[in-house]
Amino acid sequence: MTTTTTSERERLWTVHDVGEYLGVPPETLYTWRKRRYGPAGRRVGRHLRYDPEAVRQWFRDLEPERR
């Protein structure tokens, strides 16, 4: 019997999930994708999916806003 960790069982995020997490509309994510900006997503068939940890890491890696 194999055991799976919580992160292995976590479902992939949709464009709507990522948009909700980042506080941006899904259309913004599609625009970013065309411009090769934003968190990396992958096609699963005709659907775009994101690894939640990769999205979180992308956000953490953003340069902090300058004040």
RANORVEN-V514959 format. One record per pair of residues at least 4 apart in sequence whose C-alpha atoms are under 8 Angstrom apart, sorted by the first residue. I is the first residue (numbers start at 1). J is the second residue. If there is no record, write none. Layout:
i | j
I | J
I | J
This chain:
i | j
4 | 8
4 | 9
5 | 9
6 | 10
12 | 49
12 | 50
12 | 51
12 | 52
13 | 17
13 | 18
13 | 49
13 | 50
13 | 51
13 | 52
14 | 18
14 | 48
14 | 49
14 | 50
15 | 19
15 | 26
15 | 29
15 | 48
15 | 49
15 | 50
16 | 20
16 | 25
16 | 26
17 | 21
18 | 22
18 | 26
18 | 50
18 | 55
19 | 23
19 | 24
19 | 25
19 | 26
19 | 29
20 | 24
20 | 25
24 | 28
24 | 29
25 | 29
26 | 30
27 | 31
28 | 32
29 | 33
29 | 38
30 | 34
31 | 35
32 | 36
32 | 37
32 | 38
33 | 37
33 | 38
33 | 40
38 | 58
39 | 50
39 | 54
39 | 55
39 | 58
39 | 59
40 | 50
40 | 54
40 | 55
41 | 48
41 | 49
41 | 50
41 | 51
42 | 48
42 | 49
42 | 50
43 | 47
43 | 48
43 | 49
44 | 48
44 | 49
50 | 54
50 | 55
51 | 55
52 | 56
53 | 57
54 | 58
55 | 59
56 | 60
57 | 61
58 | 62
